[in-house]
């Protein structure tokens, strides 16, 4: 594309870096940088602008294949042929409508040898008819047929396609959405905390948590000898543990466990032999038939 527009080979990389800024700044700013700072002829920059501001689907690929200048360039023709094949496969998978061919995308010039791509998360429109908003790239990658061969003594070509995922960005977006919905972020898979209401009940807590583990329930306890009940309940609220199984001296005498719902702050006495069944019912975990 740059060759067709008249970009000298010596300016290829630096003009690429300017075009890659189009997702952050306007075309006018990009053009001013290419012409004013990098010495590109204004008419060449305008020609580039005609291309890099376009994005679309297979119809755009077909349109560019009809472009007399691009179709006369061997490299451009090969690239468009690859994209046409890609969209044929995307159509077969039924996901062509989720893919946008963006002529401004530029990355990894040292190692990518074919198609490059970005996964962009769109924010759900607030009202019907509004355009979805882009909240940034969460993954990116491409084809790199020459990279692995660099480490092969015989220099064999190894076709590869890969991507990297922006895990931190995804977590950040998930946290923002949960905050907007006023939901707490669970930092543990624990279903129930085994707690005590009085001192000197560590052994009883250990015994009960062992019973729950044997039944396949994800349970834990605070590893302090005599934790205060309030601290145990606060720990559940902070980490998102939904249930607390509370042992007290009276409960031990009566053969029951006090089961507390953390969210509703409601408590009910459950007979010890029914505790596993009740926890599994409340956490929608299928019962194990042995």
Order of alpha helices (4+ residues) and beta strands (2+ residues): alpha-alpha-alpha-alpha-beta-alpha-alpha-alpha-beta-beta-beta-beta-alpha-beta-alpha-beta-alpha-beta-alpha-beta-beta-alpha
